[in-house]
């Protein structure tokens, strides 16, 4: 086979692959479109660095490609009318990474906050954006960018987008305990009156627990993500690295959720 024939063969293969993908996507949509969807989805955006390594690229390129993929995920959630989306962007443990990588991540957070603030989809869908975590660990520029984004969307209440930044599940529970202890000391609450709801109210953000948590990259653990809130979340683990996460992968996760019987311990 000469080069010209080889090129034509690859083109035909590409067309066939695209057609097969579209047919499967259409079939999958028919399976899920009329079923129940999670009201709140949490996603652990894992695999950016390994994705970059796979293609021989710098890790920061992997983080950038992960950031670009978030834009697709937002569209998928808007399309399915997912009420709340919580994204695990940066953990407290991630600060142990090389300084140059942390610097690039901070720049990406600043860039992302500014772009989301001006994203017409956010305002058209009336999405309130909030960051959760130990935000004091971020540089002042990143804190300011996040604050401006939260201010720009604070009056929206149709949909909710939570960004877990400098976040750790254990850190959240510890900070909750500290605040409850202070309230007890100050006489705001009695120690005998502390309940599950008390703890919930003292978490970084008091809201609904996630119905489903998705983790990409093939790892099968929560890595500290929403430890308190995930007690009865349905867990779904996807092998693809996050930048490679496709619409059909997301829809397959939704299909798996629809097939599960949620009993909440009953």
C-alpha positions as CSV (number, residue, x, y, z in Angstrom):
1,X,0.0,0.0,0.0
2,X,1.5,3.4,-1.1
3,X,1.3,6.5,1.0
4,X,-1.7,7.9,-0.9
5,X,-3.7,4.6,-0.4
6,X,-2.6,4.5,3.3
7,X,-3.9,8.0,3.8
8,X,-7.3,7.2,2.2
9,X,-7.5,4.1,4.4
10,X,-6.9,6.1,7.6
11,X,-9.5,8.6,6.4
12,X,-12.1,5.9,5.9
13,X,-11.3,4.4,9.3
14,X,-11.7,7.8,10.9
15,X,-15.1,8.4,9.2
16,X,-16.2,4.9,10.3
17,X,-15.1,5.5,13.9
18,X,-16.9,8.9,14.0
19,X,-20.1,7.3,12.6
20,X,-20.0,4.4,15.1
21,X,-19.4,6.9,18.0
22,X,-22.5,8.9,16.9
23,X,-24.7,5.9,16.6
24,X,-23.6,4.7,20.0
25,X,-24.1,8.1,21.5
26,X,-27.6,8.3,20.1
27,X,-28.4,4.8,21.5
28,X,-27.0,5.7,24.9
29,X,-29.0,9.0,25.0
30,X,-32.3,7.1,24.4
31,X,-31.4,4.8,27.3
32,X,-30.9,7.6,29.9
33,X,-32.9,10.6,28.7
34,X,-36.2,9.6,30.5
35,X,-34.6,8.1,33.6
36,X,-33.8,9.8,36.9
37,X,-30.7,11.9,37.1
38,X,-28.6,12.8,40.1
39,X,-29.5,16.1,41.7
40,X,-25.9,16.5,42.9
41,X,-22.8,15.1,41.2
42,X,-19.3,15.3,42.5
43,X,-16.4,14.6,40.2
44,X,-12.8,13.9,41.1
45,X,-10.8,15.3,38.2
46,X,-8.0,12.8,38.2
47,X,-5.3,11.8,35.7
48,X,-4.2,15.1,34.2
49,X,-0.5,14.5,34.9
50,X,-0.6,10.9,33.7
51,X,-2.4,12.1,30.6
52,X,0.4,14.5,29.9
53,X,3.0,11.8,30.5
54,X,1.2,9.5,28.1
55,X,1.7,12.0,25.3
56,X,5.2,13.1,26.4
57,X,4.1,16.5,27.4
58,X,4.7,18.8,30.4
59,X,2.4,18.2,33.4
60,X,1.1,21.7,33.2
61,X,-0.2,21.0,29.7
62,X,-2.1,18.1,31.3
63,X,-3.7,20.4,33.8
64,X,-4.6,22.9,31.1
65,X,-6.3,20.1,29.1
66,X,-8.2,19.1,32.2
67,X,-9.4,22.7,32.6
68,X,-10.6,22.6,29.0
69,X,-12.5,19.4,29.7
70,X,-14.4,21.0,32.6
71,X,-16.1,23.2,30.0
72,X,-17.5,20.1,28.3
73,X,-18.6,18.7,31.6
74,X,-20.6,21.9,32.3
75,X,-22.4,21.5,29.0
76,X,-23.3,17.9,29.7
77,X,-24.6,18.8,33.2
78,X,-26.6,21.7,31.8
79,X,-28.1,19.4,29.2
80,X,-29.2,16.9,31.8
81,X,-30.4,19.6,34.2
82,X,-28.1,18.5,37.0
83,X,-28.9,20.9,39.9
84,X,-25.5,20.8,41.7
85,X,-22.0,20.0,40.5
86,X,-19.0,19.8,42.8
87,X,-15.5,19.5,41.2
88,X,-12.4,18.4,43.1
89,X,-9.9,20.8,41.6
90,X,-7.1,21.0,44.1
91,X,-6.5,19.1,47.4
92,X,-4.5,20.2,50.4
93,X,-2.1,17.4,49.7
94,X,-1.4,18.8,46.2
95,X,0.6,21.6,47.7
96,X,3.4,19.1,48.2
97,X,4.0,19.1,44.5
98,X,6.9,21.0,42.9
99,X,6.7,24.8,43.3
100,X,6.6,25.4,39.5
101,X,3.6,23.1,39.2
102,X,1.8,24.8,42.0
103,X,2.6,28.2,40.5
104,X,1.1,27.0,37.1
105,X,-2.0,25.6,38.9
106,X,-2.6,29.0,40.7
107,X,-2.3,30.8,37.4
108,X,-4.9,28.4,35.9
109,X,-7.2,28.9,38.9
110,X,-7.0,32.7,38.4
111,X,-7.6,32.3,34.6
112,X,-10.5,29.9,35.2
113,X,-12.2,32.1,37.7
114,X,-12.1,35.1,35.4
115,X,-13.3,33.0,32.4
116,X,-16.2,31.5,34.4
117,X,-17.2,34.9,35.7
118,X,-17.6,36.1,32.0
119,X,-19.0,32.8,30.7
120,X,-22.5,33.5,29.3
121,X,-23.6,30.0,30.1
122,X,-23.1,30.7,33.8
123,X,-25.4,33.7,33.6
124,X,-27.9,32.3,31.2
125,X,-28.4,29.2,33.5
126,X,-28.2,31.4,36.7
127,X,-25.4,29.3,38.2
128,X,-24.1,30.3,41.7
129,X,-20.4,29.5,41.9
130,X,-18.7,28.9,45.2
131,X,-15.3,27.7,46.3
132,X,-14.9,25.3,49.2
133,X,-11.7,24.6,51.1
134,X,-8.9,26.3,53.0
135,X,-8.8,29.2,50.6
136,X,-6.4,31.0,52.9
137,X,-3.7,28.7,51.5
138,X,-4.0,30.2,48.1
139,X,-2.0,33.3,47.1
140,X,-3.9,36.7,47.4
141,X,-4.4,37.0,43.6
142,X,-6.2,33.6,43.5
143,X,-8.3,34.4,46.5
144,X,-9.3,37.7,44.9
145,X,-10.2,36.1,41.6
146,X,-12.4,33.5,43.4
147,X,-14.1,36.2,45.5
148,X,-14.9,38.2,42.4
149,X,-16.4,35.1,40.8
150,X,-18.5,34.3,43.9
151,X,-19.7,37.9,44.1
152,X,-20.7,38.0,40.4
153,X,-23.0,34.9,40.8
154,X,-24.1,35.2,44.5
155,X,-27.7,36.2,43.5
156,X,-28.3,33.1,41.3
157,X,-30.1,30.1,42.8
158,X,-31.2,27.9,39.8
159,X,-28.0,25.8,39.6
160,X,-24.9,25.4,41.7
161,X,-21.3,24.9,40.9
162,X,-18.9,24.2,43.8
163,X,-15.1,24.2,43.2
164,X,-13.2,22.3,45.9
165,X,-9.9,24.2,46.0
166,X,-7.2,23.6,48.6
167,X,-9.7,21.1,49.9
168,X,-9.4,18.1,52.1
169,X,-12.2,16.0,53.6
170,X,-10.4,15.6,56.9
171,X,-9.5,19.2,57.0
172,X,-13.1,20.1,56.5
173,X,-14.2,17.9,59.4
174,X,-11.5,19.3,61.6
175,X,-12.5,22.9,60.8
176,X,-16.1,21.9,61.5
177,X,-15.2,20.5,64.9
178,X,-13.2,23.6,65.8
179,X,-16.2,25.8,64.9
180,X,-18.6,23.7,66.9
181,X,-16.3,23.7,69.9
182,X,-16.1,27.5,69.7
183,X,-19.9,27.7,69.5
184,X,-20.2,25.4,72.6
185,X,-17.7,27.5,74.4
186,X,-19.5,30.7,73.5
187,X,-22.8,29.3,74.6
188,X,-24.3,29.4,71.1
189,X,-25.2,25.7,71.2
190,X,-25.3,23.0,74.0
191,X,-23.1,20.0,73.6
192,X,-26.1,17.7,74.1
193,X,-27.8,19.2,71.1
194,X,-25.1,18.4,68.6
195,X,-26.5,16.3,65.8
196,X,-25.7,15.3,62.2
197,X,-27.4,18.5,61.1
198,X,-25.2,20.5,63.4
199,X,-22.1,19.1,61.7
200,X,-23.6,19.6,58.2
201,X,-24.3,23.3,59.0
202,X,-20.6,23.8,60.0
203,X,-19.1,22.3,56.9
204,X,-17.5,24.6,54.3
205,X,-20.8,24.7,52.4
206,X,-24.2,23.6,53.8
207,X,-26.1,22.0,51.0
208,X,-27.3,18.7,49.6
209,X,-25.1,15.7,49.7
210,X,-23.9,14.3,46.4
211,X,-26.1,11.6,44.9
212,X,-23.2,10.3,42.9
213,X,-19.4,10.7,42.8
214,X,-17.4,10.0,39.7
215,X,-13.6,9.5,39.7
216,X,-11.6,9.4,36.5
217,X,-8.2,7.7,35.8
218,X,-9.1,4.2,37.1
219,X,-8.2,4.9,40.7
220,X,-10.8,3.5,43.1
221,X,-10.7,5.7,46.2
222,X,-12.2,9.1,47.3
223,X,-8.9,10.6,48.4
224,X,-10.5,12.8,51.0
225,X,-13.3,14.1,48.7
226,X,-16.5,15.1,50.6
227,X,-15.9,12.4,53.3
228,X,-18.8,13.5,55.5
229,X,-21.2,14.2,52.6
230,X,-20.5,11.0,50.6
231,X,-21.9,8.5,53.2
232,X,-24.6,7.4,50.8
233,X,-23.3,8.6,47.5
234,X,-23.2,6.2,44.6
235,X,-19.6,5.7,43.4
236,X,-18.6,5.4,39.8
237,X,-15.0,4.8,38.7
238,X,-14.0,5.6,35.1
239,X,-10.7,4.3,33.6
240,X,-10.1,7.3,31.3
241,X,-7.9,10.1,32.4
242,X,-9.9,13.3,33.0
243,X,-8.8,15.1,29.8
244,X,-10.0,12.0,27.8
245,X,-13.3,11.8,29.6
246,X,-16.0,11.8,26.9
247,X,-19.7,12.5,26.8
248,X,-20.5,8.8,26.4
249,X,-18.3,8.0,29.5
250,X,-20.4,10.6,31.5
251,X,-23.7,9.2,30.1
252,X,-22.6,5.6,31.0
253,X,-22.0,6.8,34.6
254,X,-25.6,8.2,34.5
255,X,-26.9,4.9,33.2
256,X,-25.2,3.0,36.0
257,X,-26.7,5.4,38.5
258,X,-30.2,4.8,37.1
259,X,-29.7,1.0,37.5
260,X,-28.8,1.2,41.2
261,X,-31.4,0.9,44.0
262,X,-30.7,3.5,46.6
263,X,-31.8,2.4,50.1
264,X,-29.8,4.8,52.3
265,X,-29.1,2.0,54.8
266,X,-32.7,1.0,55.1
